[in-house]
Amino acid sequence: MTSPRIGDQGNTWRIYRRKRELETVAAMIRIYCRRHHPGGSAPCSGCAGLLEYATRRLERCVFGEAKPTCAKCTVHCFSAAKREQVKAVMRWAGPRMLLYHPLLAVFHLLDGRRQAPPLPEHTTQA
């Protein structure tokens, strides 16, 4: 059996991109927490809660596998308070990602250049 290649059915690359976006958010939260809430190798309870919230929201994105980066998204699925927390984390940890996770940082920058897809049709059930 051969491994799927980029472009085969269009699904493999998108699934990988979504997983990579989750890894990027988790890495940013860990970097931020280590500097702002020292005390252990694991994120503090507040940062762990933020990561859990972000994970749930990313998994339930209305765009599905065509999800753009949150900065380019036309739908804001985070609550206003959580969105501000994530912005603060990304603003501080984003530049430092080049030191700690250079590949994730570069891919995140490239993904950020993609245009957001149109909002999916809302289906109604009769």
N, CA, C and O atoms as a GROMACS GRO file, in nm:
protein
  504
    1MET      N    1   0.085  -0.118   0.000
    1MET     CA    2   0.000   0.000   0.000
    1MET      C    3   0.089   0.124   0.000
    1MET      O    4   0.185   0.130   0.077
    2THR      N    5   0.059   0.219  -0.083
    2THR     CA    6   0.140   0.340  -0.091
    2THR      C    7   0.084   0.446   0.003
    2THR      O    8  -0.036   0.449   0.031
    3SER      N    9   0.171   0.532   0.050
    3SER     CA   10   0.126   0.640   0.138
    3SER      C   11   0.062   0.749   0.055
    3SER      O   12   0.100   0.771  -0.060
    4PRO      N   13  -0.037   0.819   0.112
    4PRO     CA   14  -0.103   0.925   0.037
    4PRO      C   15  -0.007   1.041   0.010
    4PRO      O   16   0.076   1.074   0.095
    5ARG      N   17  -0.018   1.100  -0.107
    5ARG     CA   18   0.065   1.214  -0.144
    5ARG      C   19  -0.017   1.342  -0.136
    5ARG      O   20  -0.140   1.340  -0.141
    6ILE      N   21   0.054   1.452  -0.125
    6ILE     CA   22  -0.014   1.581  -0.126
    6ILE      C   23  -0.087   1.594  -0.258
    6ILE      O   24  -0.029   1.572  -0.364
    7GLY      N   25  -0.213   1.629  -0.251
    7GLY     CA   26  -0.293   1.645  -0.371
    7GLY      C   27  -0.385   1.526  -0.396
    7GLY      O   28  -0.481   1.539  -0.471
    8ASP      N   29  -0.358   1.410  -0.335
    8ASP     CA   30  -0.446   1.295  -0.353
    8ASP      C   31  -0.577   1.323  -0.280
    8ASP      O   32  -0.580   1.331  -0.157
    9GLN      N   33  -0.683   1.336  -0.354
    9GLN     CA   34  -0.817   1.360  -0.302
    9GLN      C   35  -0.827   1.491  -0.222
    9GLN      O   36  -0.936   1.526  -0.179
   10GLY      N   37  -0.719   1.562  -0.202
   10GLY     CA   38  -0.723   1.690  -0.134
   10GLY      C   39  -0.741   1.683   0.016
   10GLY      O   40  -0.736   1.786   0.083
   11ASN      N   41  -0.762   1.565   0.073
   11ASN     CA   42  -0.791   1.555   0.216
   11ASN      C   43  -0.668   1.547   0.303
   11ASN      O   44  -0.665   1.609   0.410
   12THR      N   45  -0.567   1.474   0.263
   12THR     CA   46  -0.452   1.447   0.347
   12THR      C   47  -0.384   1.577   0.390
   12THR      O   48  -0.354   1.595   0.508
   13TRP      N   49  -0.360   1.665   0.297
   13TRP     CA   50  -0.291   1.789   0.328
   13TRP      C   51  -0.372   1.875   0.424
   13TRP      O   52  -0.315   1.934   0.516
   14ARG      N   53  -0.502   1.883   0.405
   14ARG     CA   54  -0.586   1.966   0.491
   14ARG      C   55  -0.592   1.910   0.632
   14ARG      O   56  -0.586   1.986   0.729
   15ILE      N   57  -0.603   1.780   0.645
   15ILE     CA   58  -0.606   1.720   0.778
   15ILE      C   59  -0.475   1.748   0.850
   15ILE      O   60  -0.473   1.783   0.968
   16TYR      N   61  -0.365   1.733   0.778
   16TYR     CA   62  -0.235   1.759   0.837
   16TYR      C   63  -0.223   1.906   0.877
   16TYR      O   64  -0.168   1.936   0.982
   17ARG      N   65  -0.275   1.997   0.794
   17ARG     CA   66  -0.268   2.140   0.824
   17ARG      C   67  -0.345   2.173   0.951
   17ARG      O   68  -0.299   2.253   1.033
   18ARG      N   69  -0.461   2.114   0.967
   18ARG     CA   70  -0.541   2.140   1.087
   18ARG      C   71  -0.471   2.088   1.212
   18ARG      O   72  -0.470   2.154   1.315
   19LYS      N   73  -0.411   1.969   1.202
   19LYS     CA   74  -0.336   1.913   1.314
   19LYS      C   75  -0.216   2.002   1.347
   19LYS      O   76  -0.185   2.025   1.464
   20ARG      N   77  -0.150   2.051   1.244
   20ARG     CA   78  -0.034   2.138   1.264
   20ARG      C   79  -0.076   2.269   1.329
   20ARG      O   80  -0.002   2.323   1.411
   21GLU      N   81  -0.193   2.320   1.294
   21GLU     CA   82  -0.240   2.444   1.357
   21GLU      C   83  -0.266   2.423   1.506
   21GLU      O   84  -0.234   2.509   1.587
   22LEU      N   85  -0.321   2.309   1.541
   22LEU     CA   86  -0.340   2.277   1.682
   22LEU      C   87  -0.207   2.266   1.754
   22LEU      O   88  -0.193   2.314   1.867
   23GLU      N   89  -0.108   2.204   1.691
   23GLU     CA   90   0.025   2.194   1.751
   23GLU      C   91   0.086   2.332   1.769
   23GLU      O   92   0.154   2.357   1.869
   24THR      N   93   0.064   2.421   1.675
   24THR     CA   94   0.118   2.556   1.682
   24THR      C   95   0.057   2.632   1.799
   24THR      O   96   0.129   2.698   1.874
   25VAL      N   97  -0.074   2.625   1.814
   25VAL     CA   98  -0.141   2.692   1.925
   25VAL      C   99  -0.092   2.637   2.058
   25VAL      O  100  -0.065   2.712   2.151
   26ALA      N  101  -0.079   2.505   2.067
   26ALA     CA  102  -0.031   2.442   2.190
   26ALA      C  103   0.111   2.487   2.222
   26ALA      O  104   0.144   2.514   2.338
   27ALA      N  105   0.196   2.494   2.121
   27ALA     CA  106   0.335   2.536   2.143
   27ALA      C  107   0.340   2.681   2.190
   27ALA      O  108   0.418   2.714   2.279
   28MET      N  109   0.259   2.767   2.131
   28MET     CA  110   0.256   2.908   2.172
   28MET      C  111   0.210   2.922   2.316
   28MET      O  112   0.266   3.000   2.392
   29ILE      N  113   0.108   2.847   2.354
   29ILE     CA  114   0.058   2.855   2.492
   29ILE      C  115   0.164   2.804   2.589
   29ILE      O  116   0.182   2.864   2.695
   30ARG      N  117   0.234   2.696   2.554
   30ARG     CA  118   0.341   2.645   2.642
   30ARG      C  119   0.453   2.747   2.659
   30ARG      O  120   0.501   2.768   2.770
   31ILE      N  121   0.496   2.809   2.549
   31ILE     CA  122   0.603   2.909   2.556
   31ILE      C  123   0.560   3.026   2.644
   31ILE      O  124   0.636   3.072   2.729
   32TYR      N  125   0.439   3.074   2.622
   32TYR     CA  126   0.386   3.187   2.699
   32TYR      C  127   0.376   3.152   2.848
   32TYR      O  128   0.415   3.232   2.933
   33CYS      N  129   0.325   3.034   2.877
   33CYS     CA  130   0.303   2.995   3.017
   33CYS      C  131   0.436   2.978   3.090
   33CYS      O  132   0.449   3.020   3.205
   34ARG      N  133   0.534   2.917   3.024
   34ARG     CA  134   0.665   2.898   3.089
   34ARG      C  135   0.725   3.031   3.132
   34ARG      O  136   0.791   3.038   3.236
   35ARG      N  137   0.705   3.136   3.054
   35ARG     CA  138   0.764   3.266   3.084
   35ARG      C  139   0.679   3.347   3.182
   35ARG      O  140   0.734   3.416   3.269
   36HIS      N  141   0.549   3.340   3.169
   36HIS     CA  142   0.461   3.424   3.250
   36HIS      C  143   0.409   3.356   3.376
   36HIS      O  144   0.369   3.425   3.470
   37HIS      N  145   0.408   3.226   3.381
   37HIS     CA  146   0.358   3.151   3.497
   37HIS      C  147   0.457   3.041   3.534
   37HIS      O  148   0.424   2.923   3.523
   38PRO      N  149   0.578   3.077   3.577
   38PRO     CA  150   0.678   2.974   3.604
   38PRO      C  151   0.636   2.884   3.720
   38PRO      O  152   0.559   2.925   3.808
   39GLY      N  153   0.686   2.764   3.718
   39GLY     CA  154   0.655   2.676   3.829
   39GLY      C  155   0.650   2.530   3.791
   39GLY      O  156   0.634   2.445   3.879
   40GLY      N  157   0.665   2.498   3.667
   40GLY     CA  158   0.662   2.358   3.628
   40GLY      C  159   0.676   2.340   3.479
   40GLY      O  160   0.673   2.436   3.402
   41SER      N  161   0.690   2.216   3.441
   41SER     CA  162   0.705   2.189   3.298
   41SER      C  163   0.570   2.186   3.226
   41SER      O  164   0.562   2.211   3.106
   42ALA      N  165   0.464   2.155   3.300
   42ALA     CA  166   0.330   2.152   3.241
   42ALA      C  167   0.267   2.290   3.252
   42ALA      O  168   0.298   2.366   3.344
   43PRO      N  169   0.178   2.325   3.158
   43PRO     CA  170   0.110   2.454   3.166
   43PRO      C  171   0.026   2.466   3.294
   43PRO      O  172  -0.025   2.366   3.345
   44CYS      N  173   0.013   2.589   3.345
   44CYS     CA  174  -0.069   2.612   3.464
   44CYS      C  175  -0.215   2.582   3.431
   44CYS      O  176  -0.250   2.558   3.315
   45SER      N  177  -0.299   2.584   3.531
   45SER     CA  178  -0.440   2.548   3.509
   45SER      C  179  -0.510   2.647   3.415
   45SER      O  180  -0.594   2.606   3.334
   46GLY      N  181  -0.477   2.775   3.425
   46GLY     CA  182  -0.538   2.875   3.336
   46GLY      C  183  -0.499   2.854   3.191
   46GLY      O  184  -0.584   2.860   3.102
   47CYS      N  185  -0.371   2.829   3.167
   47CYS     CA  186  -0.323   2.807   3.030
   47CYS      C  187  -0.370   2.673   2.976
   47CYS      O  188  -0.400   2.660   2.858
   48ALA      N  189  -0.378   2.572   3.063
   48ALA     CA  190  -0.430   2.442   3.021
   48ALA      C  191  -0.577   2.455   2.982
   48ALA      O  192  -0.621   2.392   2.886
   49GLY      N  193  -0.652   2.535   3.056
   49GLY     CA  194  -0.792   2.559   3.022
   49GLY      C  195  -0.807   2.632   2.889
   49GLY      O  196  -0.896   2.601   2.810
   50LEU      N  197  -0.717   2.729   2.865
   50LEU     CA  198  -0.719   2.802   2.738
   50LEU      C  199  -0.688   2.708   2.622
   50LEU      O  200  -0.750   2.717   2.516
   51LEU      N  201  -0.591   2.620   2.641
   51LEU     CA  202  -0.556   2.523   2.536
   51LEU      C  203  -0.672   2.428   2.510
   51LEU      O  204  -0.702   2.397   2.394
   52GLU      N  205  -0.737   2.382   2.614
   52GLU     CA  206  -0.853   2.293   2.598
   52GLU      C  207  -0.966   2.364   2.522
   52GLU      O  208  -1.028   2.306   2.434
   53TYR      N  209  -0.990   2.490   2.558
   53TYR     CA  210  -1.094   2.568   2.490
   53TYR      C  211  -1.059   2.588   2.342
   53TYR      O  212  -1.144   2.568   2.255
   54ALA      N  213  -0.934   2.625   2.315
   54ALA     CA  214  -0.891   2.647   2.177
   54ALA      C  215  -0.901   2.518   2.096
   54ALA      O  216  -0.941   2.520   1.979
   55THR      N  217  -0.866   2.406   2.157
   55THR     CA  218  -0.875   2.277   2.089
   55THR      C  219  -1.019   2.245   2.051
   55THR      O  220  -1.047   2.204   1.939
   56ARG      N  221  -1.110   2.264   2.146
   56ARG     CA  222  -1.252   2.238   2.119
   56ARG      C  223  -1.304   2.326   2.006
   56ARG      O  224  -1.375   2.279   1.917
   57ARG      N  225  -1.268   2.453   2.010
   57ARG     CA  226  -1.317   2.546   1.909
   57ARG      C  227  -1.258   2.516   1.771
   57ARG      O  228  -1.329   2.525   1.671
   58LEU      N  229  -1.131   2.480   1.765
   58LEU     CA  230  -1.069   2.448   1.636
   58LEU      C  231  -1.128   2.320   1.577
   58LEU      O  232  -1.144   2.309   1.455
   59GLU      N  233  -1.161   2.224   1.663
   59GLU     CA  234  -1.220   2.099   1.614
   59GLU      C  235  -1.361   2.120   1.560
   59GLU      O  236  -1.406   2.044   1.475
   60ARG      N  237  -1.431   2.221   1.610
   60ARG     CA  238  -1.569   2.246   1.568
   60ARG      C  239  -1.582   2.360   1.468
   60ARG      O  240  -1.692   2.413   1.450
   61CYS      N  241  -1.475   2.399   1.405
   61CYS     CA  242  -1.476   2.511   1.312
   61CYS      C  243  -1.577   2.486   1.200
   61CYS      O  244  -1.585   2.375   1.147
   62VAL      N  245  -1.655   2.589   1.165
   62VAL     CA  246  -1.757   2.575   1.060
   62VAL      C  247  -1.696   2.551   0.923
   62VAL      O  248  -1.763   2.498   0.835
   63PHE      N  249  -1.570   2.588   0.903
   63PHE     CA  250  -1.505   2.568   0.775
   63PHE      C  251  -1.453   2.427   0.758
   63PHE      O  252  -1.411   2.390   0.648
   64GLY      N  253  -1.453   2.349   0.863
   64GLY     CA  254  -1.407   2.211   0.854
   64GLY      C  255  -1.261   2.204   0.815
   64GLY      O  256  -1.176   2.272   0.872
   65GLU      N  257  -1.232   2.120   0.717
   65GLU     CA  258  -1.093   2.099   0.676
   65GLU      C  259  -1.037   2.215   0.594
   65GLU      O  260  -0.916   2.222   0.573
   66ALA      N  261  -1.122   2.304   0.546
   66ALA     CA  262  -1.075   2.420   0.470
   66ALA      C  263  -1.049   2.540   0.560
   66ALA      O  264  -1.039   2.653   0.512
   67LYS      N  265  -1.039   2.517   0.689
   67LYS     CA  266  -1.023   2.623   0.788
   67LYS      C  267  -0.902   2.711   0.761
   67LYS      O  268  -0.792   2.660   0.741
   68PRO      N  269  -0.922   2.844   0.760
   68PRO     CA  270  -0.808   2.935   0.748
   68PRO      C  271  -0.747   2.958   0.887
   68PRO      O  272  -0.799   2.908   0.986
   69THR      N  273  -0.637   3.033   0.894
   69THR     CA  274  -0.587   3.071   1.026
   69THR      C  275  -0.689   3.164   1.090
   69THR      O  276  -0.764   3.231   1.020
   70CYS      N  277  -0.690   3.168   1.220
   70CYS     CA  278  -0.792   3.247   1.292
   70CYS      C  279  -0.785   3.396   1.257
   70CYS      O  280  -0.887   3.464   1.256
   71ALA      N  281  -0.665   3.446   1.229
   71ALA     CA  282  -0.651   3.587   1.195
   71ALA      C  283  -0.722   3.621   1.064
   71ALA      O  284  -0.767   3.734   1.046
   72LYS      N  285  -0.732   3.526   0.972
   72LYS     CA  286  -0.796   3.548   0.842
   72LYS      C  287  -0.942   3.504   0.840
   72LYS      O  288  -1.011   3.523   0.740
   73CYS      N  289  -0.988   3.446   0.947
   73CYS     CA  290  -1.122   3.387   0.950
   73CYS      C  291  -1.230   3.494   0.952
   73CYS      O  292  -1.214   3.598   1.015
   74THR      N  293  -1.340   3.468   0.883
   74THR     CA  294  -1.452   3.561   0.880
   74THR      C  295  -1.550   3.534   0.994
   74THR      O  296  -1.636   3.618   1.023
   75VAL      N  297  -1.538   3.418   1.059
   75VAL     CA  298  -1.624   3.381   1.171
   75VAL      C  299  -1.537   3.370   1.296
   75VAL      O  300  -1.439   3.295   1.296
   76HIS      N  301  -1.572   3.443   1.400
   76HIS     CA  302  -1.495   3.435   1.523
   76HIS      C  303  -1.568   3.343   1.620
   76HIS      O  304  -1.670   3.380   1.678
   77CYS      N  305  -1.513   3.223   1.636
   77CYS     CA  306  -1.581   3.123   1.718
   77CYS      C  307  -1.538   3.129   1.864
   77CYS      O  308  -1.598   3.062   1.948
   78PHE      N  309  -1.434   3.208   1.897
   78PHE     CA  310  -1.391   3.223   2.035
   78PHE      C  311  -1.476   3.332   2.100
   78PHE      O  312  -1.516   3.427   2.033
   79SER      N  313  -1.503   3.319   2.228
   79SER     CA  314  -1.570   3.427   2.300
   79SER      C  315  -1.476   3.547   2.305
   79SER      O  316  -1.355   3.531   2.287
   80ALA      N  317  -1.528   3.664   2.329
   80ALA     CA  318  -1.447   3.786   2.326
   80ALA      C  319  -1.332   3.779   2.428
   80ALA      O  320  -1.220   3.818   2.396
   81ALA      N  321  -1.359   3.730   2.547
   81ALA     CA  322  -1.256   3.721   2.651
   81ALA      C  323  -1.146   3.623   2.611
   81ALA      O  324  -1.027   3.653   2.626
   82LYS      N  325  -1.185   3.507   2.562
   82LYS     CA  326  -1.086   3.406   2.520
   82LYS      C  327  -1.007   3.453   2.398
   82LYS      O  328  -0.888   3.426   2.387
   83ARG      N  329  -1.074   3.524   2.308
   83ARG     CA  330  -1.006   3.576   2.190
   83ARG      C  331  -0.895   3.673   2.231
   83ARG      O  332  -0.786   3.671   2.174
   84GLU      N  333  -0.923   3.758   2.330
   84GLU     CA  334  -0.822   3.852   2.380
   84GLU      C  335  -0.706   3.777   2.446
   84GLU      O  336  -0.591   3.815   2.429
   85GLN      N  337  -0.737   3.670   2.520
   85GLN     CA  338  -0.631   3.590   2.582
   85GLN      C  339  -0.542   3.527   2.474
   85GLN      O  340  -0.420   3.531   2.485
   86VAL      N  341  -0.603   3.469   2.373
   86VAL     CA  342  -0.527   3.403   2.267
   86VAL      C  343  -0.445   3.507   2.190
   86VAL      O  344  -0.331   3.479   2.152
   87LYS      N  345  -0.501   3.625   2.166
   87LYS     CA  346  -0.426   3.730   2.098
   87LYS      C  347  -0.302   3.769   2.178
   87LYS      O  348  -0.194   3.785   2.122
   88ALA      N  349  -0.318   3.783   2.311
   88ALA     CA  350  -0.204   3.819   2.396
   88ALA      C  351  -0.097   3.710   2.391
   88ALA      O  352   0.022   3.740   2.383
   89VAL      N  353  -0.139   3.585   2.396
   89VAL     CA  354  -0.045   3.473   2.390
   89VAL      C  355   0.028   3.475   2.257
   89VAL      O  356   0.151   3.464   2.253
   90MET      N  357  -0.047   3.487   2.147
   90MET     CA  358   0.015   3.483   2.014
   90MET      C  359   0.104   3.604   1.990
   90MET      O  360   0.208   3.592   1.925
   91ARG      N  361   0.063   3.719   2.039
   91ARG     CA  362   0.144   3.840   2.021
   91ARG      C  363   0.279   3.824   2.090
   91ARG      O  364   0.382   3.867   2.037
   92TRP      N  365   0.279   3.762   2.209
   92TRP     CA  366   0.404   3.745   2.283
   92TRP      C  367   0.484   3.625   2.231
   92TRP      O  368   0.605   3.635   2.212
   93ALA      N  369   0.418   3.513   2.210
   93ALA     CA  370   0.488   3.389   2.176
   93ALA      C  371   0.520   3.378   2.027
   93ALA      O  372   0.612   3.305   1.990
   94GLY      N  373   0.446   3.447   1.942
   94GLY     CA  374   0.465   3.435   1.798
   94GLY      C  375   0.609   3.458   1.752
   94GLY      O  376   0.666   3.373   1.685
   95PRO      N  377   0.670   3.573   1.788
   95PRO     CA  378   0.808   3.595   1.746
   95PRO      C  379   0.906   3.493   1.805
   95PRO      O  380   1.007   3.461   1.743
   96ARG      N  381   0.877   3.442   1.922
   96ARG     CA  382   0.966   3.345   1.987
   96ARG      C  383   0.953   3.205   1.927
   96ARG      O  384   1.038   3.119   1.950
   97MET      N  385   0.846   3.183   1.852
   97MET     CA  386   0.828   3.053   1.786
   97MET      C  387   0.943   3.026   1.688
   97MET      O  388   0.980   2.910   1.667
   98LEU      N  389   0.999   3.130   1.629
   98LEU     CA  390   1.110   3.110   1.537
   98LEU      C  391   1.231   3.048   1.607
   98LEU      O  392   1.309   2.978   1.544
   99LEU      N  393   1.246   3.074   1.736
   99LEU     CA  394   1.357   3.015   1.812
   99LEU      C  395   1.327   2.873   1.858
   99LEU      O  396   1.412   2.785   1.849
  100TYR      N  397   1.205   2.851   1.907
  100TYR     CA  398   1.171   2.723   1.969
  100TYR      C  399   1.114   2.620   1.870
  100TYR      O  400   1.143   2.501   1.880
  101HIS      N  401   1.034   2.667   1.776
  101HIS     CA  402   0.968   2.578   1.679
  101HIS      C  403   0.970   2.644   1.541
  101HIS      O  404   0.866   2.689   1.492
  102PRO      N  405   1.088   2.651   1.478
  102PRO     CA  406   1.098   2.727   1.353
  102PRO      C  407   1.010   2.674   1.240
  102PRO      O  408   0.953   2.754   1.165
  103LEU      N  409   0.996   2.543   1.227
  103LEU     CA  410   0.912   2.490   1.118
  103LEU      C  411   0.765   2.524   1.139
  103LEU      O  412   0.696   2.564   1.045
  104LEU      N  413   0.717   2.508   1.261
  104LEU     CA  414   0.578   2.545   1.289
  104LEU      C  415   0.555   2.693   1.262
  104LEU      O  416   0.451   2.732   1.209
  105ALA      N  417   0.652   2.776   1.299
  105ALA     CA  418   0.638   2.921   1.279
  105ALA      C  419   0.631   2.954   1.130
  105ALA      O  420   0.547   3.034   1.089
  106VAL      N  421   0.717   2.895   1.051
  106VAL     CA  422   0.718   2.923   0.908
  106VAL      C  423   0.589   2.875   0.842
  106VAL      O  424   0.530   2.946   0.761
  107PHE      N  425   0.546   2.753   0.877
  107PHE     CA  426   0.422   2.703   0.819
  107PHE      C  427   0.303   2.788   0.861
  107PHE      O  428   0.212   2.810   0.781
  108HIS      N  429   0.302   2.838   0.985
  108HIS     CA  430   0.194   2.923   1.031
  108HIS      C  431   0.192   3.054   0.951
  108HIS      O  432   0.085   3.103   0.914
  109LEU      N  433   0.309   3.109   0.925
  109LEU     CA  434   0.316   3.231   0.844
  109LEU      C  435   0.266   3.205   0.702
  109LEU      O  436   0.194   3.287   0.645
  110LEU      N  437   0.304   3.092   0.644
  110LEU     CA  438   0.257   3.058   0.509
  110LEU      C  439   0.106   3.032   0.507
  110LEU      O  440   0.037   3.076   0.415
  111ASP      N  441   0.056   2.962   0.608
  111ASP     CA  442  -0.089   2.938   0.615
  111ASP      C  443  -0.166   3.069   0.630
  111ASP      O  444  -0.278   3.081   0.581
  112GLY      N  445  -0.106   3.166   0.698
  112GLY     CA  446  -0.170   3.295   0.718
  112GLY      C  447  -0.186   3.375   0.590
  112GLY      O  448  -0.265   3.469   0.585
  113ARG      N  449  -0.112   3.339   0.488
  113ARG     CA  450  -0.122   3.408   0.359
  113ARG      C  451  -0.238   3.356   0.274
  113ARG      O  452  -0.276   3.419   0.175
  114ARG      N  453  -0.293   3.242   0.313
  114ARG     CA  454  -0.406   3.184   0.238
  114ARG      C  455  -0.532   3.266   0.262
  114ARG      O  456  -0.554   3.316   0.372
  115GLN      N  457  -0.612   3.280   0.160
  115GLN     CA  458  -0.739   3.351   0.174
  115GLN      C  459  -0.842   3.262   0.243
  115GLN      O  460  -0.841   3.140   0.227
  116ALA      N  461  -0.929   3.324   0.319
  116ALA     CA  462  -1.036   3.249   0.384
  116ALA      C  463  -1.137   3.205   0.280
  116ALA      O  464  -1.173   3.283   0.192
  117PRO      N  465  -1.185   3.081   0.288
  117PRO     CA  466  -1.286   3.036   0.192
  117PRO      C  467  -1.420   3.102   0.223
  117PRO      O  468  -1.439   3.154   0.333
  118PRO      N  469  -1.512   3.100   0.129
  118PRO     CA  470  -1.646   3.156   0.158
  118PRO      C  471  -1.714   3.071   0.266
  118PRO      O  472  -1.687   2.952   0.283
  119LEU      N  473  -1.801   3.135   0.337
  119LEU     CA  474  -1.873   3.068   0.444
  119LEU      C  475  -1.956   2.953   0.386
  119LEU      O  476  -2.026   2.973   0.287
  120PRO      N  477  -1.947   2.834   0.446
  120PRO     CA  478  -2.022   2.721   0.390
  120PRO      C  479  -2.172   2.745   0.396
  120PRO      O  480  -2.222   2.816   0.484
  121GLU      N  481  -2.243   2.685   0.302
  121GLU     CA  482  -2.390   2.695   0.299
  121GLU      C  483  -2.447   2.636   0.426
  121GLU      O  484  -2.402   2.530   0.472
  122HIS      N  485  -2.544   2.703   0.483
  122HIS     CA  486  -2.610   2.652   0.604
  122HIS      C  487  -2.726   2.564   0.560
  122HIS      O  488  -2.821   2.611   0.498
  123THR      N  489  -2.718   2.437   0.593
  123THR     CA  490  -2.824   2.346   0.553
  123THR      C  491  -2.932   2.341   0.660
  123THR      O  492  -2.903   2.339   0.780
  124THR      N  493  -3.056   2.341   0.615
  124THR     CA  494  -3.168   2.330   0.708
  124THR      C  495  -3.231   2.194   0.693
  124THR      O  496  -3.240   2.139   0.583
  125GLN      N  497  -3.274   2.140   0.802
  125GLN     CA  498  -3.340   2.011   0.800
  125GLN      C  499  -3.491   2.032   0.804
  125GLN      O  500  -3.541   2.112   0.884
  126ALA      N  501  -3.561   1.960   0.720
  126ALA     CA  502  -3.707   1.977   0.710
  126ALA      C  503  -3.778   1.896   0.814
  126ALA      O  504  -3.901   1.898   0.820
   0.00000   0.00000   0.00000
